């Protein structure tokens, strides 16, 4: 019998989105059941609702009054922050508001743990508006420096926090629950299926490989399935665009023969966490990706997929996978193994709980 006293931690989780937002769902919400089982008590407040996400992706009206109300509610909640042991903050508390206002509300004896899975600092310091750059370019840097711990999804983000003399920086990649994302070693599709999953905002990267996809598909034996992009035009390529839903995304990926992740090589993209690759590999699918940022760490060339630098390599590697089902299966097995070892909720959740426990101990 285990007589060890169960730890109790009261945590205020300030997320950017509800569970409909992928970054909040995978960086925050999916951890809650495990953490609650181990004694963490949560008050969760998403800042931007599903109406805002629908505005982003479906061009519905901006719910401005609701956003103002949510900002006000967050201010009131932070004024009562002393009843919590830890503040777990996703990215920033008040987007587009100067740092002095945010730090005035979050700085206290309550330690702040702030989480980043994208290069959000570049939204400000590389913004096209001089006014935004003038007033907000250092916003995320200041938030990082005020935090007790910065959780970074990759090394690029961690280096920014280290540069800003953050007290403690740890790298925790974006992961999947391997009990939900199950492997699929099904026989080959009738048509070789190249798959991509994402949002309307990231679908633009498919244009990078448009010509390569056309070349691979022009014989009539291949197709492209795009999940979550909304409308996108890829000239003369046989493709299906499918609606994304949380309940069907795993099943959709399981139907792919290969998953792709093309990216530009620029500062914003170097801050990405390669999450598409993790999703594909968790379902035992080989991948082809641009060698940008963390992609170069996740993809082991010729083991679990390929890194393609240009048009010729995209055509070459997709064609190799198209013609070799056994290779696809072997690479899928290797990818799944990597996810189980390094990119699973089952591995990351205990690390996150230990982090909270350590912060609470240091506070005490």
Secondary structure, 3 states (H helix, E strand, C coil): CCCCCCCCEEEEEEEEECCCCHHHHHHHHHHHHHHHHCCEEEEEEEEECHHHHHHHHHCCCCCHHHHHHHHHHHHHHHHCHHHCCEEEEECCCCCCCCHHHHHHHHCCCCEEEEEECCCCHHHHHCCCCHHHHHHHCCHHHHHHHHCCEEEECCHHHHHHHHHCCCCCEEECCCCECCCCCCCCCCCCCCCEEEEEECCCCCHHHHHHHHHHHHHHHCCCCEEEEEECCCCCCCCCCCEEEECCCCCCHHHHHHCCCEEEECCCCCHHHHCCCCHHHHHHHHCCCEEEECCCCCHHHHCCECCCEEECCCHHHHHHHHHHHHCCHHHHHHHHHHHHHHHHHHCEHHHHHHHHHHHHHHHHHHHC
